Amino acid sequence: MQVAAVHALAQGMLAELPADLRAELKGVRVSVLPAPTPELLEEGCEPGEGGAYIVRGEEEMPLSDELVDEKPQRVIYLFANNITDADKVREVMLHELGHAAGMDEEEVAAMMAEVTA
């Protein structure tokens, strides 16, 4: 799919989330790329994945919050080259939103099964 089409579908899906979930996910950015970048592949993304949830900066945060305004950067990446249709956008977004909400792979799988049932 085209990057713009994936972006529009993802934004539409975010707008439809319940307000309490949107509030919980505030600060999570969605970035649509044509394909995983070399840097993301180095971070562990697989070339065939439709998306990834990455948190940057957590390991760099000092124990004290003095003089620190920066929060860890939380990003959901969608890779347009691996997304074929609107259903795949929805599937990938749900999966990565689950991770952004703190779910591990098992919890995400359970959530996905419930949502798609």
C-alpha positions as CSV (number, residue, x, y, z in Angstrom):
1,M,0.0,0.0,0.0
2,Q,1.0,3.6,-0.4
3,V,2.4,5.4,2.7
4,A,-0.4,8.0,2.6
5,A,-3.1,5.4,2.4
6,V,-1.7,3.5,5.4
7,H,-1.3,6.7,7.3
8,A,-5.0,7.7,6.7
9,L,-6.3,4.3,7.7
10,A,-4.1,4.4,10.9
11,Q,-5.3,7.9,11.8
12,G,-8.9,6.9,11.3
13,M,-8.5,3.9,13.5
14,L,-6.9,6.0,16.3
15,A,-9.8,8.4,16.1
16,E,-12.2,5.6,16.7
17,L,-10.5,4.3,19.9
18,P,-12.4,4.9,23.2
19,A,-11.4,8.1,24.9
20,D,-9.9,6.4,27.9
21,L,-7.6,4.2,25.7
22,R,-6.6,7.3,23.6
23,A,-5.7,9.0,26.9
24,E,-3.6,6.0,28.0
25,L,-1.8,6.1,24.7
26,K,-1.2,9.8,24.7
27,G,2.4,10.5,23.6
28,V,2.7,7.4,21.4
29,R,3.5,8.5,17.9
30,V,2.6,6.6,14.8
31,S,5.0,6.8,11.9
32,V,4.4,5.2,8.5
33,L,7.5,4.3,6.6
34,P,7.8,2.8,3.1
35,A,9.9,-0.1,4.6
36,P,11.9,-0.8,7.8
37,T,15.0,1.4,7.9
38,P,18.5,-0.1,8.4
39,E,18.4,1.4,11.9
40,L,15.1,-0.3,12.8
41,L,16.4,-3.6,11.4
42,E,19.4,-3.2,13.7
43,E,17.1,-2.7,16.6
44,G,15.4,-6.0,15.9
45,C,12.6,-5.3,13.4
46,E,12.2,-8.1,10.8
47,P,12.1,-7.2,7.1
48,G,8.7,-8.8,6.6
49,E,6.9,-7.2,9.6
50,G,4.0,-4.9,9.1
51,G,5.0,-2.8,12.1
52,A,6.9,-2.4,15.3
53,Y,6.5,-0.7,18.7
54,I,9.8,0.9,19.8
55,V,10.6,2.8,23.0
56,R,13.8,4.9,22.8
57,G,15.4,6.7,25.7
58,E,14.3,4.6,28.6
59,E,17.7,3.1,29.2
60,E,19.2,6.6,29.0
61,M,16.9,8.1,31.7
62,P,18.8,9.1,34.9
63,L,17.6,7.8,38.2
64,S,16.8,11.4,39.2
65,D,14.4,13.5,37.1
66,E,16.3,16.7,38.0
67,L,16.8,18.9,34.9
68,V,15.2,16.3,32.7
69,D,12.2,17.2,30.7
70,E,12.6,14.4,28.1
71,K,10.4,11.4,28.3
72,P,11.1,8.1,26.5
73,Q,10.1,8.3,22.9
74,R,7.3,5.8,22.2
75,V,6.7,5.1,18.5
76,I,4.5,2.7,16.5
77,Y,6.1,2.1,13.1
78,L,4.0,0.9,10.2
79,F,5.8,-0.4,7.1
80,A,3.7,0.2,4.0
81,N,5.6,-2.3,1.9
82,N,4.4,-5.1,4.1
83,I,0.8,-4.0,4.4
84,T,-1.6,-5.1,1.7
85,D,-5.0,-3.8,2.7
86,A,-7.1,-2.0,5.3
87,D,-7.6,-5.3,7.3
88,K,-3.8,-5.6,7.6
89,V,-3.5,-2.0,8.8
90,R,-6.1,-2.7,11.5
91,E,-4.4,-6.0,12.5
92,V,-0.9,-4.4,12.8
93,M,-2.3,-1.3,14.6
94,L,-4.2,-3.4,17.1
95,H,-1.1,-5.5,17.7
96,E,1.3,-2.6,18.2
97,L,-1.3,-0.6,20.3
98,G,-1.5,-3.6,22.6
99,H,2.3,-3.4,23.1
100,A,2.0,0.4,23.6
101,A,-0.6,-0.3,26.3
102,G,1.9,-2.6,28.1
103,M,0.8,-6.0,26.9
104,D,3.3,-8.7,26.2
105,E,3.0,-11.1,23.1
106,E,0.7,-13.5,24.9
107,E,-1.6,-10.8,26.1
108,V,-1.6,-9.2,22.6
109,A,-2.5,-12.6,21.0
110,A,-5.4,-13.1,23.5
111,M,-6.7,-9.6,22.8
112,M,-6.4,-10.1,19.0
113,A,-8.3,-13.4,19.3
114,E,-11.0,-11.7,21.2
115,V,-11.3,-8.7,18.9
116,T,-11.4,-10.8,15.7
117,A,-13.8,-13.4,17.1
